[in-house]
């Protein structure tokens, strides 16, 4: 099974998630003060040189999510940050089909120590990381004990979490909320079916959701069809009365422009911070 097919199968049973709520903020911004706004996450960055670099060059505030320890992860994350993109860690998680995860995969049969150390190393491997979302994960995101361990570790960093919603049974969002982590959910997969027609249909769904709810989040991948489509449509998005923001920007719209992190100074974990780890022990 190809990597793209694996991701498509992971998405097949997922249903549209409920609107995200972050518990640290008790009120939301009046969305009528903002145009309908979308955020687009491009997953699986770091694997593909040409399409990855084209994604970085798209003239829009995309959020790019990098797999750890892949051939182009470090160089492209640096390039993307310099180009004004927001950087995420795309952390591999166990899926129900037992599809291999590659480096830094988190699985339910790991010890607590191994899971935390693997997660820490993955976070440190991504220059300028601002947030985390799950790569696959249809099994692990249903595992409340594992999600409590992951979110308990994530709580030590100024990083947000986006639930990719590869299963309708995910508890990742609710567990992240219980740890007071700024948390959002995916609304649309752009390229579950990799064709221009299908991508166009999903992109229009994304715009419809944003117009109805004020904001919406899509996830896509560095496929040729996806990148070419975004290169074509994003420069004229404003003509349709729709804005695009990074995940942090979209979160600010939903939460009255308040800082994501109210007890920890908001910082980006840049390369100079890579030798630092949160001050907490593993039980």
C-alpha positions in Angstrom: 0.0 0.0 0.0 1.4 3.4 -0.9 1.8 6.2 1.6 -1.0 8.2 -0.1 -3.3 5.3 -0.1 -2.7 4.7 3.6 -3.5 8.3 4.4 -6.7 8.0 2.3 -7.8 4.9 4.1 -7.2 6.6 7.5 -9.5 9.5 6.4 -12.2 7.3 5.0 -14.2 6.7 8.2 -13.7 10.1 9.7 -16.7 12.4 10.1 -16.6 16.2 10.2 -15.6 17.2 13.7 -17.5 19.5 16.1 -16.4 23.1 16.5 -13.2 23.5 18.5 -13.4 25.1 21.9 -10.3 26.0 23.9 -11.0 26.1 27.7 -8.5 28.8 28.6 -10.7 31.3 26.8 -14.2 31.8 28.0 -15.5 33.9 25.2 -15.0 34.1 21.4 -14.4 37.0 19.1 -17.5 38.3 17.3 -16.9 36.6 14.0 -18.9 39.2 12.2 -15.9 41.5 12.8 -13.8 39.2 10.5 -14.3 37.9 7.0 -14.8 34.2 6.7 -11.3 32.8 7.3 -9.7 29.5 6.4 -6.5 27.8 7.5 -4.8 25.2 5.4 -2.3 22.7 6.9 -0.1 20.8 4.5 0.9 17.5 6.1 3.7 15.1 5.3 6.3 17.8 4.8 9.9 16.7 4.8 9.4 13.7 2.5 9.3 15.4 -0.8 11.8 17.9 -2.1 10.1 19.4 -5.2 6.5 19.5 -4.0 7.6 20.6 -0.5 9.5 23.5 -1.9 6.5 24.5 -4.1 4.3 24.4 -1.1 6.7 26.8 0.7 6.6 29.2 -2.2 2.8 29.5 -2.4 2.1 33.2 -1.6 -0.3 32.6 1.4 0.1 32.1 5.1 0.0 28.3 5.1 0.7 26.1 8.0 3.2 23.3 7.1 3.4 20.1 9.2 6.7 18.2 9.1 7.3 14.6 9.8 10.3 14.2 12.0 13.6 12.8 10.8 12.7 12.8 7.1 15.2 13.7 4.3 14.1 17.3 3.9 12.5 18.1 7.2 15.2 20.4 8.7 16.1 22.3 5.5 12.5 22.8 4.4 11.3 23.9 7.9 14.0 26.5 8.0 13.1 27.7 4.5 9.4 27.7 5.3 9.9 29.7 8.5 12.0 32.3 6.5 9.1 32.5 4.0 6.6 33.3 6.8 4.9 29.9 7.1 3.9 28.4 10.4 5.6 25.2 11.3 4.1 22.1 13.0 5.2 18.6 14.0 3.3 15.9 12.2 3.7 13.2 14.8 3.1 9.6 13.6 0.6 7.7 15.6 -0.6 4.1 15.6 -3.4 3.4 13.1 -6.1 0.6 13.1 -4.6 -1.1 10.0 -1.1 -1.3 11.5 0.4 0.6 8.6 4.1 1.2 9.4 4.7 4.7 10.9 8.4 5.3 10.2 10.6 7.3 12.5 9.2 8.6 15.8 6.0 6.6 15.6 3.9 6.4 18.8 2.1 3.1 19.6 0.1 1.8 22.4 2.5 -1.0 23.1 5.3 1.4 24.0 6.2 2.0 27.7 5.4 5.4 29.1 9.1 6.3 29.2 9.6 5.3 25.5 6.5 7.2 24.3 7.5 10.4 26.1 11.1 10.2 25.0 10.1 9.5 21.4 7.7 12.4 21.5 10.2 14.8 23.0 12.8 13.9 20.4 10.3 14.5 17.6 9.4 17.9 19.0 13.1 18.8 19.2 13.7 17.6 15.6 11.5 20.3 14.0 13.0 23.8 13.8 10.6 26.7 14.7 7.8 24.4 15.7 4.6 26.1 16.9 2.1 23.1 17.1 1.5 19.4 16.7 -1.0 17.3 14.8 -1.3 13.6 14.3 -0.1 11.6 11.3 -2.5 8.7 10.9 -3.4 7.8 14.5 -6.9 6.2 14.0 -6.0 3.8 16.8 -3.9 5.8 19.2 -6.2 8.9 19.2 -9.0 6.6 20.5 -6.7 5.5 23.4 -7.5 7.9 26.3 -4.5 6.7 28.4 -2.1 7.3 25.6 -3.6 10.7 24.8 -3.3 11.7 28.4 0.4 10.8 28.3 0.9 12.7 25.0 -1.0 15.7 26.1 0.6 15.7 29.6 4.0 16.0 27.9 2.8 18.6 25.4 1.5 20.7 28.2 5.1 21.4 29.1 5.6 23.4 25.9 4.1 26.5 24.4 2.6 24.3 21.5 -1.0 24.0 20.3 -2.6 20.7 19.1 -4.7 20.1 16.0 -6.7 16.9 15.9 -6.5 15.6 12.3 -9.6 13.6 13.0 -8.6 10.4 11.2 -11.3 8.6 13.1 -14.7 9.8 14.4 -13.9 8.1 17.7 -10.9 10.3 18.5 -10.6 11.5 22.1 -7.5 13.6 21.3 -9.4 16.9 21.3 -11.1 16.4 24.6 -8.0 15.2 26.3 -6.0 18.1 25.0 -8.7 20.5 26.3 -8.5 18.8 29.7 -4.8 19.6 29.8 -5.6 23.3 28.9 -3.7 23.0 25.5 -5.0 25.3 22.8 -6.8 22.9 20.6 -8.5 22.9 17.2 -9.9 20.2 14.8 -9.7 19.5 11.1 -12.9 20.3 9.2 -12.0 19.1 5.7 -9.5 16.8 4.0 -8.7 18.5 0.7 -7.2 15.5 -1.1 -8.8 12.3 0.4 -9.3 11.6 -3.3 -6.3 12.9 -5.3 -7.9 14.5 -8.3 -8.4 18.2 -9.2 -12.1 17.7 -9.4 -12.3 16.2 -5.9 -9.9 18.8 -4.4 -12.0 21.5 -5.9 -15.2 20.0 -4.4 -13.5 19.8 -0.9 -12.1 23.3 -1.2 -15.6 24.7 -1.9 -16.9 22.7 1.1 -14.1 24.4 3.2 -15.3 27.9 2.0 -18.9 27.0 2.7 -18.1 26.0 6.3 -16.1 29.2 6.8 -19.0 31.3 5.5 -21.4 29.5 7.9 -19.2 29.3 11.0 -16.7 32.1 10.5 -13.7 29.9 10.3 -12.7 26.5 9.0 -9.5 24.3 8.8 -8.4 22.0 6.0 -5.7 19.5 5.7 -3.9 18.7 2.5 -0.7 17.0 1.4 2.1 17.8 -1.0 0.6 16.0 -3.9 1.1 17.5 -7.3 -2.6 18.0 -7.8 -3.1 19.6 -4.4 -0.1 22.0 -4.8 -1.1 23.0 -8.3 -4.7 23.7 -7.2 -3.6 25.8 -4.3 -1.1 27.7 -6.4 -4.0 28.6 -8.7 -6.8 29.5 -6.3 -5.2 31.0 -3.2 -3.9 34.2 -4.9 -7.5 35.2 -5.8 -9.1 34.1 -2.5 -9.7 37.6 -1.4 -11.9 38.3 -4.4 -14.3 35.8 -2.9 -14.4 37.7 0.4 -12.5 35.0 2.2 -9.3 35.4 4.2 -6.6 32.8 5.0 -4.6 32.6 8.2 -2.2 30.3 9.9 -3.5 28.1 12.7 -2.4 30.7 15.3 -4.1 33.4 13.3 -7.3 31.5 13.1 -7.2 30.6 16.8 -6.8 34.3 17.6 -10.0 35.1 15.5 -11.9 32.5 17.4 -10.6 33.7 20.8 -10.8 37.5 20.8 -7.2 38.0 19.8 -5.9 36.6 23.2 -2.6 34.9 23.5 -2.7 31.1 23.2 -0.5 30.7 26.2 -1.6 32.7 29.3 0.8 31.1 31.8 3.8 30.5 29.6 5.2 33.3 27.6 4.4 32.6 23.9 7.6 31.6 22.2 8.6 29.7 19.1 10.8 26.7 19.8 13.5 27.8 17.4 16.8 26.0 16.7 18.4 27.7 19.6 15.9 26.0 22.0 16.4 22.5 20.7 18.6 21.5 23.6 15.9 22.5 26.1 13.2 20.1 27.4 10.2 20.8 29.6 11.1 20.5 33.3 9.0 17.5 34.2 9.6 13.9 35.1 8.2 10.7 33.5 6.3 8.5 35.9 
